[in-house]
Amino acid sequence: MKLTKLVEITRIRQEVREPDVPLETTHITSPEDAFLVARRFIQDDDREVFLVILLNTKNRVIAVHRAHVGSINSSIIHPREIFKSAILNNATSLIVSHQHPSGDPKPSLEDIEVTERLQEVGRIIGIKLLDHIVVGAGDDYVSLKAQGLL
């Protein structure tokens, strides 16, 4: 029997960047806490950005990941992009967020459908989706969990 050499190829590379200013909220206890984290990263963007806030078992933020940058009124995401960062960072739960450049945080039907799909995938792989925050202008946001949609 001839033995062949196995080569492992790593294709996943994470870039770690520290924020210029420390996060004001690192422990998520409410939808408002999640909004404060998300707002910092995506509120002023002119296109929809889908953000993933990764949490440990104590609901402390361990990483924030921009999963997708879309167009002015849509962001096409797939669960594999969302949960890849969660798995790589050993997250036990996550909160997703995106902003509406129009400033109106009212969730669309697509927002609700994506949330349901992510919730199901999270249930299957054991990483709980805690909330989906839609960021609007100023202090406006909508928590899909608070709206009973999660």
C-alpha positions as CSV (number, residue, x, y, z in Angstrom):
1,M,0.0,0.0,0.0
2,K,1.4,3.4,-1.0
3,L,0.8,6.3,1.4
4,T,0.1,9.7,-0.1
5,K,0.8,13.0,1.5
6,L,-2.3,15.0,2.5
7,V,-2.2,18.7,2.2
8,E,-4.7,20.9,4.0
9,I,-5.6,24.1,2.3
10,T,-7.0,27.0,4.3
11,R,-9.1,29.4,2.3
12,I,-10.8,31.3,5.1
13,R,-9.0,34.4,6.3
14,Q,-10.4,36.8,8.9
15,E,-9.3,40.3,9.1
16,V,-9.4,41.7,12.6
17,R,-9.6,45.4,13.0
18,E,-10.1,47.2,16.3
19,P,-12.5,50.1,16.2
20,D,-10.9,53.6,16.5
21,V,-13.1,54.2,19.6
22,P,-14.1,51.4,21.9
23,L,-17.7,50.2,21.7
24,E,-20.0,52.0,24.2
25,T,-22.0,48.8,24.6
26,T,-20.2,45.4,24.8
27,H,-22.9,43.6,26.8
28,I,-26.2,43.2,25.0
29,T,-29.2,43.2,27.4
30,S,-31.9,44.8,25.2
31,P,-32.7,45.7,21.6
32,E,-31.5,49.2,22.3
33,D,-28.1,47.9,23.2
34,A,-27.9,46.0,19.9
35,F,-29.1,49.1,18.1
36,L,-26.3,51.2,19.7
37,V,-23.7,48.7,18.4
38,A,-25.2,48.4,14.9
39,R,-25.8,52.2,14.5
40,R,-22.1,52.8,15.1
41,F,-21.1,50.6,12.1
42,I,-23.9,51.1,9.5
43,Q,-26.2,54.0,10.2
44,D,-24.5,56.5,7.9
45,D,-23.9,54.1,4.9
46,D,-25.6,55.1,1.7
47,R,-26.3,51.4,0.8
48,E,-27.9,48.6,2.8
49,V,-25.2,46.8,4.8
50,F,-26.0,43.5,6.6
51,L,-24.2,43.4,9.9
52,V,-23.7,40.4,12.2
53,I,-23.1,41.0,15.9
54,L,-21.5,37.9,17.5
55,L,-22.0,37.1,21.1
56,N,-20.6,34.7,23.7
57,T,-22.6,32.8,26.3
58,K,-22.9,35.9,28.5
59,N,-24.2,38.0,25.6
60,R,-21.0,40.0,25.3
61,V,-20.0,41.2,21.9
62,I,-17.0,39.1,20.7
63,A,-17.0,40.4,17.1
64,V,-18.9,42.5,14.6
65,H,-18.9,41.4,10.9
66,R,-20.1,43.2,7.8
67,A,-21.6,40.2,6.0
68,H,-22.8,42.0,2.9
69,V,-23.0,45.4,1.2
70,G,-26.0,45.8,-1.0
71,S,-27.6,48.4,-3.1
72,I,-29.6,51.5,-2.1
73,N,-32.7,49.5,-1.2
74,S,-31.7,45.8,-0.9
75,S,-29.0,43.5,0.4
76,I,-29.0,39.9,-0.7
77,I,-27.7,37.6,1.9
78,H,-27.4,33.9,2.4
79,P,-27.3,32.1,5.8
80,R,-23.9,30.6,5.0
81,E,-22.3,34.1,5.0
82,I,-24.0,35.0,8.3
83,F,-23.2,31.8,10.2
84,K,-19.6,31.5,8.8
85,S,-18.4,34.3,11.0
86,A,-20.3,33.0,13.9
87,I,-18.7,29.6,13.6
88,L,-15.2,31.0,13.1
89,N,-15.5,33.2,16.2
90,N,-17.1,30.5,18.4
91,A,-20.2,32.6,18.9
92,T,-23.1,31.0,20.8
93,S,-25.6,33.5,19.6
94,L,-25.9,36.4,17.2
95,I,-27.9,39.5,16.3
96,V,-28.2,40.6,12.8
97,S,-28.9,44.2,11.7
98,H,-29.2,46.2,8.5
99,Q,-30.0,49.8,7.9
100,H,-32.5,51.4,5.5
101,P,-30.8,54.3,3.8
102,S,-34.3,55.9,3.4
103,G,-34.3,56.4,7.2
104,D,-37.5,54.5,7.7
105,P,-36.8,51.4,9.8
106,K,-40.1,49.6,9.0
107,P,-39.2,46.0,8.2
108,S,-40.1,44.8,4.7
109,L,-41.6,41.4,3.9
110,E,-38.1,40.4,2.7
111,D,-36.6,41.4,6.0
112,I,-39.1,39.2,7.9
113,E,-38.5,36.3,5.5
114,V,-34.7,36.5,5.9
115,T,-35.1,36.6,9.7
116,E,-37.3,33.5,9.7
117,R,-34.8,31.7,7.5
118,L,-31.8,32.7,9.7
119,Q,-33.7,31.6,12.8
120,E,-34.3,28.2,11.3
121,V,-30.7,27.8,10.3
122,G,-29.5,28.9,13.7
123,R,-31.8,26.3,15.3
124,I,-30.3,23.6,13.2
125,I,-26.6,24.4,13.8
126,G,-27.0,25.5,17.4
127,I,-26.3,29.2,17.2
128,K,-29.3,31.2,18.3
129,L,-30.5,34.3,16.4
130,L,-31.5,36.7,19.2
131,D,-32.9,39.6,17.2
132,H,-32.9,41.4,13.9
133,I,-32.5,45.2,14.2
134,V,-33.5,47.5,11.3
135,V,-31.7,50.8,11.7
136,G,-33.3,54.0,10.6
137,A,-32.4,57.7,10.8
138,G,-31.3,59.2,14.1
139,D,-32.6,57.1,17.1
140,D,-35.2,55.2,15.0
141,Y,-34.9,51.4,14.8
142,V,-37.2,48.4,14.8
143,S,-36.4,45.2,16.7
144,L,-38.1,42.3,15.0
145,K,-38.1,40.4,18.2
146,A,-39.9,43.2,20.1
147,Q,-42.4,43.3,17.2
148,G,-43.2,39.6,17.8
149,L,-41.7,38.7,14.4
150,L,-38.9,36.5,15.8
